Amino acid sequence: MKMSCFFGILTFITCVHFSFGLYFHIAETERKCFIEEVPDETTVIVNYKVELYDPKSGGFMPSSPGIGMHVEVRDSDDKIILSRVYSSEGRISFTSHTPGEHVICMYSNSTAWFSGSQLRVHLDIQVGEHAIDYANVAQKEKLTELQLRIRQLLDQVEQITKEQNYQRYREERFRQTSESTNSRVLWWSIAQTVVLLCMGFWQMRHLKSFFEAKKLV
């Protein structure tokens, strides 16, 4: 019992928040996009549910079967890694192959099925070990509670390692950008100095020629 409590507390302390739930309203021609920073080789699961606005009750009700959502996912290199039409309620899963910002965009698959009404989309994005169904894992692999806790801790340590590698990647990219910017600023300053020296030299030559022509010197 004490060991179980210990692992529970340790799990709580080492737990990193990699999921969020929200809902948003979307019109029939509107497109909503979300940016999620994801390390490489990390599983991302997107759960969503669409509700249709009911003008009679002034609330939202489950949408009709014909209404679906077009989901598009782009990686940090702006490459499409997922693009397809899903039903009004579903679960989307993809694995990142490059670290960085992944853009998840959603929009309705038709502009006529709900006659301009508003949709409410419930969205839940889970990243890393939060995307793993440990209850299903325990049932399939027949793990005890202690073994399951250890499995969760190992997955969390792996995810933390990926996050640390991603932060190092971001720091390296930032350093490269800073060095490139500093180099450009330096060369721009040198170019400005050269131009000013050339202009000054030309003006001196021009004034000297002018004074000699006027026989002032």
Secondary structure, DSSP 8 states (H G I E B T S, - for coil): -HHHHHHHHHHHHH----EEEEEEEE-TT-EEEEEEEE-TT-EEEEEEEEEEEETTTTEEEE--TT--EEEEEE-TTS-EEEEEEE-SEEEEEEE-SS-EEEEEEEEES-SSTTTT--EEEEEEEEEGGGGS-HHHHHHHHT--HHHHHHHHHHHHHHHHHHHHHHHHHHHHHHHHHHHHHHHHHHHHHHHHHHHHHHHHHHHHHHHHHHHHHTT--
